[in-house]
Amino acid sequence: MAVERKVLVVGGAGYIGSHVCKALAQDGWVPVVYDNLSNSRSWSVRWGPLEIGDIRDKDRLDAVLARHRPQGIMHFAGRIEVGESVQAPFDFYDVNVHGTLTLLDAATRAGIEALIFSSTAAAYGILETVPAPESHSCEPINPYGRSKLMAERMIADMGVATGMKWTNLRYFNASGADPDGEIGEAHRHETHLIPLAIEAALGRRPSFAVFGHDHPTPDGSCIRDFIHVLDLAEAHVLALKRLLDGGPSATFNLGSGAGASVLDVLKCLGDVAGLAVPTHWADPRIGDPPALVGDPSQAMAALSWAPRRSDLASIIGDAWSWHTSAFFTHSAFTG
Ligand SMILES: NC(=O)c1ccc[n+]([C@@H]2O[C@H](COP(=O)([O-])OP(=O)(O)OC[C@H]3O[C@@H](n4cnc5c(N)ncnc54)[C@H](O)[C@@H]3O)[C@@H](O)[C@H]2O)c1
């Protein structure tokens, strides 16, 4: 009988984690999701078992790791919204830092060999070089970015002490949805640009707020680097296999390498949807860098990976299909 190859996917019921679970299953792994469902729902766990638990719960983590004996851990769980982090820093340090430390402790006891961590472009702060390489200075400008950078550093320190291999993946703007329509972005409290713009286009929100009109960018709106969630998912599977094959620990950017402004996104969405997005200008948000674009060349070389679906039209087309699907409109809000 073939031995099941398991991965513990912490936060795997969430947006990015659920797409990675599908990619893991397609590659022959059993993704075991560990999630407290604070920002997701159980319907997104479709490719392996769901273990409900909090990342700060040491005993529960120990029990789940002992039961499933995974070969590696992917760690997506966390508080994710920059603005909330300014209002409630305690919660962000508690989940993102204390939670990660608790997971690292449990992983060490369980003898886990490989850990993949969801880090963020917010670890950089204001970019001096665009696109930013991984060697760019890290001076995060909000508690969210600081909490993720602290987690990165704890992981690296624990790796030195225990021998556990790690890959910190700094995502830029995850976006798009599974083109098969099985899963997509469905946060309990949605704050991400493309879903909010789609909701405004569909009349589910009165209007879409463009934060700041005089940023130092060509059209005055913020510039972001949108990376399709399918491209992210593929990179995670490759990163895990690289570590288990003996590859070294590393930090990689996962972005497309190209920036698009908020106004570019609204224009593209208008073209895809065939209707204009109602918008209004709002004050710039505290802690919102004007431009965040990453250089993904190190990940491309080390993982033999390339963003394949991260052009704006594919991202917005897939997101639009998901947000207008009967499944999303039924499940996301009631499931
Ligand atoms: N979405 C992006 O554009 C983006 C960009 C950069 C980095 N990231 C990082 O990627 C990761 C995943 O992001 P996402 O957009 O899929 O977010 P998400 O909120 O959809 O997923 C996070 C999951 O973690 C779970 N979770 C939260 N707190 C938990 C806790 N205390 N214990 C157990 N589970 C808990 C949530 O229920 C959710 O299912 C996050 O760590 C985020 O910081 C995301």
Ligand as a Chemical Component Dictionary entry (heavy atoms), coordinates in Angstrom:
data_LIG
# 
_chem_comp.id                   LIG 
_chem_comp.type                 NON-POLYMER 
_chem_comp.pdbx_formal_charge   0 
_chem_comp.three_letter_code    LIG 
# 
loop_
_chem_comp_atom.comp_id 
_chem_comp_atom.atom_id 
_chem_comp_atom.alt_atom_id 
_chem_comp_atom.type_symbol 
_chem_comp_atom.charge 
_chem_comp_atom.model_Cartn_x 
_chem_comp_atom.model_Cartn_y 
_chem_comp_atom.model_Cartn_z 
_chem_comp_atom.pdbx_ordinal 
LIG N1  N1  N 0  -3.731 37.885 0.134  1  
LIG C1  C1  C 0  -2.607 38.519 -0.153 2  
LIG O1  O1  O 0  -2.538 39.299 -1.121 3  
LIG C2  C2  C 0  -1.371 38.318 0.687  4  
LIG C3  C3  C 0  -0.225 39.068 0.382  5  
LIG C4  C4  C 0  0.921  38.874 1.159  6  
LIG C5  C5  C 0  0.923  37.943 2.179  7  
LIG N2  N2  N 1  -0.210 37.250 2.463  8  
LIG C6  C6  C 0  -0.170 36.279 3.563  9  
LIG O2  O2  O 0  -0.649 35.045 3.085  10 
LIG C7  C7  C 0  -1.350 34.343 4.108  11 
LIG C8  C8  C 0  -2.703 33.901 3.592  12 
LIG O3  O3  O 0  -3.422 35.048 3.144  13 
LIG P1  P1  P 0  -4.927 34.913 2.648  14 
LIG O4  O4  O 0  -5.249 36.087 1.810  15 
LIG O5  O5  O -1 -5.156 33.542 2.120  16 
LIG O6  O6  O 0  -5.680 35.090 4.032  17 
LIG P2  P2  P 0  -6.931 34.304 4.636  18 
LIG O7  O7  O 0  -7.426 35.115 5.768  19 
LIG O8  O8  O 0  -7.876 33.934 3.548  20 
LIG O9  O9  O 0  -6.244 32.967 5.175  21 
LIG C9  C9  C 0  -5.702 32.867 6.457  22 
LIG C10 C10 C 0  -6.336 31.682 7.145  23 
LIG O10 O10 O 0  -5.777 31.609 8.458  24 
LIG C11 C11 C 0  -6.829 31.333 9.359  25 
LIG N3  N3  N 0  -6.444 31.848 10.674 26 
LIG C12 C12 C 0  -6.368 33.145 11.064 27 
LIG N4  N4  N 0  -6.010 33.219 12.340 28 
LIG C13 C13 C 0  -5.824 31.955 12.770 29 
LIG C14 C14 C 0  -5.460 31.379 14.013 30 
LIG N5  N5  N 0  -5.220 32.148 15.091 31 
LIG N6  N6  N 0  -5.364 30.042 14.101 32 
LIG C15 C15 C 0  -5.632 29.252 13.024 33 
LIG N7  N7  N 0  -6.013 29.739 11.838 34 
LIG C16 C16 C 0  -6.110 31.067 11.718 35 
LIG C17 C17 C 0  -8.056 32.022 8.782  36 
LIG O11 O11 O 0  -9.274 31.452 9.238  37 
LIG C18 C18 C 0  -7.839 31.791 7.290  38 
LIG O12 O12 O 0  -8.454 30.594 6.870  39 
LIG C19 C19 C 0  -1.426 35.296 5.300  40 
LIG O13 O13 O 0  -0.451 34.913 6.238  41 
LIG C20 C20 C 0  -1.083 36.659 4.710  42 
LIG O14 O14 O 0  -0.414 37.482 5.646  43 
LIG C21 C21 C 0  -1.351 37.417 1.743  44 
# 
loop_
_chem_comp_bond.comp_id 
_chem_comp_bond.atom_id_1 
_chem_comp_bond.atom_id_2 
_chem_comp_bond.value_order 
_chem_comp_bond.pdbx_ordinal 
LIG N1  C1  SING 1  
LIG C1  O1  DOUB 2  
LIG C1  C2  SING 3  
LIG C2  C3  SING 4  
LIG C2  C21 DOUB 5  
LIG C3  C4  DOUB 6  
LIG C4  C5  SING 7  
LIG C5  N2  DOUB 8  
LIG N2  C6  SING 9  
LIG N2  C21 SING 10 
LIG C6  O2  SING 11 
LIG C6  C20 SING 12 
LIG O2  C7  SING 13 
LIG C7  C8  SING 14 
LIG C7  C19 SING 15 
LIG C8  O3  SING 16 
LIG O3  P1  SING 17 
LIG P1  O4  DOUB 18 
LIG P1  O5  SING 19 
LIG P1  O6  SING 20 
LIG O6  P2  SING 21 
LIG P2  O7  DOUB 22 
LIG P2  O8  SING 23 
LIG P2  O9  SING 24 
LIG O9  C9  SING 25 
LIG C9  C10 SING 26 
LIG C10 O10 SING 27 
LIG C10 C18 SING 28 
LIG O10 C11 SING 29 
LIG C11 N3  SING 30 
LIG C11 C17 SING 31 
LIG N3  C12 SING 32 
LIG N3  C16 SING 33 
LIG C12 N4  DOUB 34 
LIG N4  C13 SING 35 
LIG C13 C14 SING 36 
LIG C13 C16 DOUB 37 
LIG C14 N5  SING 38 
LIG C14 N6  DOUB 39 
LIG N6  C15 SING 40 
LIG C15 N7  DOUB 41 
LIG N7  C16 SING 42 
LIG C17 O11 SING 43 
LIG C17 C18 SING 44 
LIG C18 O12 SING 45 
LIG C19 O13 SING 46 
LIG C19 C20 SING 47 
LIG C20 O14 SING 48 
# 
